[in-house]
Amino acid sequence: MRRINFQNVNILNDRANMLSGNLLLVTADDSRFPILWRIHSAVVWLIQLIYAIAVFAGIIVTPKEKALKDGTVAVVVIIESCFLLTRIYVQKKLLMQLIQKMNDILQTADEIMENIVKTTLKPIIMPFVIYGVVGVISIIIWTIQPVLLVFEKTTFFYVDYNLPTAFSAEPFSISVLISSTIFMTIASVYSFLKKYSVDVYMMHLVLMLTAQYRYMAIKLSLLFRDSQDNRDESRKGHHSMTEKKLKALCRHQNTVLHISFLLRKLLSVNFSLLYINSVFRFCFIGLLMSTVPYMTFMEGISVLSFTMGSAMQFFLLCSSVQTLSDASIEVTDKAFDEAWYQFGPSMKRTFILLIMANNLECKIAAIEKFNLSLPSFMTIMNQSYSIALLFLRAN
């Protein structure tokens, strides 16, 4: 039977990482990706560079109101993706250390740990697959729409693009419109995939750590429960074995705490930026939503689908961080209801120390106010709505 590791336990993360061209580390030995994937990554980054220049130029030359409503979401996604990826790339050694420690744990994983890891990751896989498919289709429909204008006229202007773009002086010909629209559609999809992939990657890191906290909680509970069931057997020998198992769990807990420290160091700034950036991202999505009544049916459907998908994606991210936070302070909750008090002073002290360590809640964000959680999800949505209203009133 194949052992699970950081890479193979989440196929979605592995595939999205390759397809997007991000090529974030998934092994601890810094093994290079196949040459074809590295060429693919270089081409994708070149496309993204041209795409970013075209979008920024388009926002400058497009009327202010259209640029604000149609182009700002793309700009926010570009900036967010670049920052998140850069932060992870520059901390390569830290990431390798984190993956190595995670793989060291998984190499000796028992059936309980494997089941917990898989069940922790499973709830986010299908929603993210759906979000990815819906997001790509929505972006294609939205960005490719200007091509239909070739049946109505032969000269075109910057305002004819759905996504603000500037490749040549206006007015321009049918060939320029078609080629630029197709390029921007492909580039927009890759821009989305880069953001999508880094979100899946960060969520994978968070949930892998969550699984270890859950494993500790279940193993502690089973340890004391088994001891209670076997209390009529050789008590002294059994208690000695239980104490050895408890010490092994304490060592495991120390490793998990070290991993949580590494994860916080790796993602703390990213998660604080995500909080701030999400306020503006959903604000600009709200501005785009305000133009839905003036769109064609397919454009309106694509914008609504993208909006719902973005909200679901951010909710899942907040939910994952909340799950980690909850799991980190619930390690001893189940075990507390078992027969831990029947053991000697040494084991009681050890368990009480674990209870005290249980108060060390795992929070990743660098700034407490900008920590992702389920309550912060609603706060961000409310703040985005308020800012969007201010923009609409100002215009």
C-alpha positions in Angstrom: 0.0 0.0 0.0 1.4 3.4 -1.0 2.2 5.7 1.9 0.6 9.1 1.9 2.8 12.2 1.8 2.4 16.0 1.4 2.2 15.7 -2.4 0.0 12.6 -3.2 -2.6 13.1 -0.5 -4.2 16.0 -2.4 -4.4 15.5 -6.1 -6.3 18.7 -6.7 -3.4 20.7 -5.1 -0.8 18.9 -7.2 -2.7 19.3 -10.5 -3.6 22.9 -10.0 0.0 23.7 -9.0 1.2 22.3 -12.3 -1.5 23.6 -14.6 -1.3 27.2 -13.2 2.5 27.3 -13.7 3.0 28.2 -10.1 5.3 25.2 -9.5 5.2 25.7 -5.7 7.2 23.1 -3.7 5.4 19.8 -3.0 8.5 17.8 -1.9 11.1 18.5 0.7 14.2 17.6 -1.4 13.7 20.5 -3.9 13.4 18.0 -6.8 13.0 19.9 -10.0 9.7 19.7 -12.0 9.8 18.0 -15.4 11.2 20.2 -18.2 7.9 20.4 -20.1 6.2 21.8 -17.0 9.0 24.3 -16.4 8.7 25.5 -20.0 4.9 25.7 -19.5 5.5 27.8 -16.4 7.8 30.2 -18.2 5.3 30.7 -21.0 2.4 31.3 -18.5 4.5 33.9 -16.6 5.3 35.7 -19.9 1.6 35.7 -20.8 0.8 37.1 -17.4 3.4 39.9 -17.8 1.8 41.0 -21.1 -1.7 40.6 -19.7 -0.8 42.8 -16.7 0.7 45.5 -18.9 -2.4 45.4 -21.3 -4.8 45.6 -18.4 -3.1 48.6 -16.7 -2.8 50.4 -20.0 -6.4 49.7 -20.7 -7.5 51.1 -17.4 -5.6 54.3 -18.2 -7.1 54.9 -21.6 -10.7 53.6 -20.8 -13.3 56.0 -19.4 -13.0 56.2 -15.6 -16.4 54.6 -14.8 -15.9 51.6 -17.1 -12.3 51.1 -15.8 -13.5 51.2 -12.2 -16.3 48.7 -12.7 -14.8 46.3 -15.3 -11.0 46.4 -14.6 -10.4 46.7 -10.9 -11.3 43.1 -10.1 -8.6 41.9 -12.5 -6.0 44.4 -11.0 -6.8 43.2 -7.5 -6.4 39.5 -8.5 -3.1 40.2 -10.3 -1.6 42.1 -7.3 -2.9 39.5 -4.8 -1.6 36.5 -6.7 1.9 38.1 -7.3 2.3 39.1 -3.7 1.1 35.7 -2.3 3.3 33.7 -4.6 6.4 35.9 -4.1 6.0 35.5 -0.3 6.0 31.8 -0.7 8.8 31.6 -3.3 11.2 33.7 -1.2 10.7 31.4 1.9 11.8 28.3 0.0 14.0 26.9 2.8 11.3 27.4 5.4 8.7 25.7 3.2 11.1 22.7 2.6 11.6 22.4 6.3 7.8 22.4 6.9 7.1 19.8 4.2 10.0 17.6 5.5 8.5 17.6 9.0 5.1 16.9 7.7 6.4 14.0 5.6 8.4 12.6 8.5 5.1 12.3 10.4 3.2 10.8 7.5 5.9 8.2 6.8 5.0 6.5 10.1 1.3 7.2 9.9 -1.1 4.6 11.2 -4.5 3.9 9.7 -6.2 6.4 12.1 -3.9 9.3 10.9 -4.4 8.4 7.2 -8.2 8.4 7.6 -8.1 11.7 9.5 -5.9 13.4 6.9 -8.1 12.2 4.1 -11.4 13.1 5.8 -10.0 16.6 6.7 -9.1 17.3 3.1 -12.1 15.7 1.5 -14.8 18.4 2.3 -12.9 21.1 0.4 -12.0 19.1 -2.7 -15.3 19.0 -4.6 -16.4 22.6 -3.8 -13.1 23.8 -5.1 -13.3 21.7 -8.2 -16.8 23.2 -8.9 -15.5 26.7 -8.1 -12.6 26.2 -10.5 -14.7 25.0 -13.4 -17.4 27.6 -12.9 -14.8 30.3 -12.5 -13.0 29.4 -15.8 -16.3 29.2 -17.7 -17.5 32.5 -16.3 -14.2 34.3 -17.2 -14.2 32.9 -20.7 -17.8 34.0 -21.4 -17.2 37.5 -19.9 -13.9 38.1 -21.7 -14.7 36.6 -25.1 -18.0 38.5 -25.6 -16.5 41.4 -27.7 -15.8 39.0 -30.5 -19.5 38.9 -31.3 -19.3 42.6 -32.2 -17.6 41.7 -35.5 -21.1 40.9 -36.9 -22.2 44.5 -36.1 -19.3 46.7 -37.2 -15.8 46.8 -38.6 -14.0 49.4 -36.5 -13.7 49.2 -32.7 -12.7 51.2 -29.7 -11.4 50.5 -26.2 -14.9 50.7 -24.7 -15.8 47.6 -26.8 -13.7 45.3 -24.6 -15.4 43.9 -21.5 -12.0 43.8 -19.8 -10.1 47.1 -20.2 -7.4 46.4 -22.7 -5.0 48.4 -24.9 -2.9 46.8 -27.6 -3.0 49.4 -30.3 -4.4 52.9 -30.9 -8.1 53.2 -31.5 -10.0 52.8 -33.7 -8.7 49.3 -34.6 -9.6 46.5 -37.0 -11.5 43.2 -36.7 -8.2 41.3 -36.7 -6.9 43.3 -33.7 -10.1 42.9 -31.8 -10.3 39.1 -32.3 -6.6 38.4 -31.6 -6.4 40.7 -28.5 -9.7 39.3 -27.1 -8.6 35.7 -27.5 -5.2 36.5 -25.9 -6.9 38.3 -23.0 -9.3 35.4 -22.5 -6.5 32.9 -22.3 -4.5 35.2 -20.0 -7.5 35.9 -17.8 -8.0 32.2 -17.3 -4.4 31.7 -16.3 -4.6 34.7 -14.0 -7.6 33.1 -12.3 -5.8 29.7 -12.1 -2.7 31.3 -10.5 -4.9 32.8 -7.7 -7.0 29.6 -7.5 -3.9 27.4 -7.2 -2.2 29.4 -4.5 -5.4 29.5 -2.5 -5.7 25.7 -2.8 -2.0 25.4 -1.8 -2.4 27.5 1.3 -5.6 25.7 2.3 -3.7 22.4 1.9 -1.0 23.5 4.3 -3.6 24.7 6.9 -5.7 21.5 6.7 -2.7 19.2 6.9 -1.8 20.8 10.2 -5.5 20.6 11.3 -5.4 16.9 10.7 -2.5 16.5 13.1 -4.3 18.3 15.9 -7.4 16.1 15.3 -5.2 13.0 15.3 -3.7 14.1 18.7 -7.3 14.6 20.1 -8.5 11.1 19.0 -5.3 9.3 20.1 -5.4 10.8 23.5 -9.1 9.9 23.9 -8.5 6.3 22.7 -5.4 6.0 25.0 -7.4 6.7 28.2 -10.5 4.8 27.0 -8.5 1.7 26.3 -6.9 2.0 29.7 -10.3 2.1 31.4 -11.5 -1.0 29.4 -8.4 -2.9 30.5 -8.3 -1.8 34.2 -8.8 -5.4 35.4 -5.7 -6.6 33.7 -2.1 -6.2 35.0 -2.6 -2.6 36.2 1.1 -1.8 36.7 2.3 -3.1 33.4 -0.6 -1.6 31.5 -0.1 1.8 33.1 3.6 1.7 32.2 2.7 1.0 28.6 0.1 3.8 28.6 2.7 6.2 30.0 5.1 5.4 27.2 2.3 6.0 24.6 1.5 9.3 26.3 5.1 10.4 26.1 5.2 9.5 22.4 2.0 11.6 21.9 3.7 14.5 23.7 6.7 14.3 21.3 4.2 14.3 18.5 2.5 17.3 19.9 5.9 19.1 20.1 6.5 18.4 16.4 3.0 19.7 15.6 3.6 22.9 17.6 6.9 23.4 15.7 5.0 22.9 12.3 2.4 25.5 13.4 5.2 27.9 14.2 6.7 27.4 10.7 3.3 27.7 9.1 2.6 31.0 10.9 6.0 32.3 9.8 5.3 31.3 6.2 1.7 32.5 5.8 1.1 35.2 8.5 1.6 38.1 6.1 -0.2 36.4 3.3 -3.3 35.9 5.4 -3.3 39.4 6.7 -3.0 40.7 3.1 -5.8 38.3 2.0 -8.1 39.9 4.6 -7.4 43.5 3.4 -7.3 42.6 -0.3 -10.6 40.6 0.0 -12.4 43.8 1.2 -11.4 45.6 -2.0 -11.9 42.5 -4.2 -15.5 42.0 -3.1 -16.1 45.8 -3.2 -15.1 45.9 -6.9 -17.1 42.7 -7.6 -20.0 44.5 -6.1 -19.5 47.4 -8.4 -19.4 45.0 -11.4 -22.6 43.4 -10.1 -24.3 46.8 -10.2 -24.0 46.8 -14.0 -25.6 43.3 -14.5 -29.0 44.8 -15.5 -27.3 46.5 -18.5 -25.5 43.4 -19.6 -26.5 40.6 -22.1 -28.0 37.5 -20.6 -24.8 35.5 -20.9 -22.6 38.3 -19.5 -24.9 38.6 -16.5 -24.9 34.9 -15.8 -21.1 34.8 -16.0 -20.7 37.7 -13.5 -23.3 36.2 -11.1 -21.6 32.8 -11.3 -18.1 34.3 -10.8 -19.4 36.3 -7.8 -21.0 33.3 -6.1 -17.9 31.2 -6.8 -15.6 33.9 -5.3 -17.8 34.1 -2.2 -17.7 30.3 -1.8 -14.0 30.2 -2.3 -13.3 32.8 0.4 -15.8 31.2 2.8 -14.0 27.9 2.4 -10.7 29.5 3.1 -12.0 31.3 6.2 -13.7 28.0 7.3 -10.4 26.1 7.0 -8.5 28.6 9.1 -11.4 28.5 11.7 -11.2 24.7 11.7 -7.5 24.9 12.4 -8.0 27.3 15.2 -10.8 25.2 16.8 -8.8 21.9 16.4 -5.8 23.5 18.2 -7.7 24.2 21.4 -9.7 21.0 21.4 -6.9 18.5 21.6 -7.6 17.4 25.2 -11.4 18.0 25.3 -12.4 14.4 24.4 -9.7 12.9 26.5 -10.7 14.9 29.5 -14.0 12.9 29.7 -12.0 9.6 29.9 -10.3 7.9 32.9 -7.1 10.0 32.9 -7.6 10.6 36.7 -7.1 6.9 37.5 -3.4 7.1 36.7 -0.4 8.1 38.9 0.9 11.6 39.6 3.4 11.5 36.7 0.7 10.9 34.0 -1.7 13.3 35.6 0.9 16.1 35.5 1.7 15.3 31.9 -1.9 15.4 30.9 -2.5 18.7 32.8 0.5 20.2 30.9 -1.2 19.1 27.7 -4.4 20.9 28.8 -2.3 24.0 29.5 -0.7 23.8 26.0 -4.2 23.4 24.6 -4.8 27.1 25.4 -2.2 28.0 22.8 -4.6 28.7 20.0 -3.1 28.4 16.5 -3.6 31.7 14.7 -1.8 32.3 11.5 -2.4 36.0 10.6 0.4 38.5 11.6 -2.2 41.0 12.8 -4.9 39.8 15.2 -7.5 42.2 13.7 -6.9 40.8 10.2 -7.1 37.1 11.2 -9.3 35.0 8.9 -12.2 33.2 10.5 -15.9 32.7 10.0 -16.8 35.9 11.8 -14.3 37.8 9.8 -15.9 36.5 6.6 -19.1 38.4 7.5 -17.1 41.4 8.6 -15.3 41.5 5.2 -18.6 41.2 3.3 -20.1 44.1 5.3 -17.1 46.3 4.8 -17.0 45.5 1.0 -20.7 46.4 0.7 -20.2 49.7 2.5 -17.2 50.7 0.4 -19.0 49.7 -2.8 -22.0 51.9 -1.8 -19.6 54.9 -1.3 -18.1 54.4 -4.8 -21.6 54.2 -6.3 -22.8 57.4 -4.5 -19.6 59.2 -5.5 -20.3 58.4 -9.2 
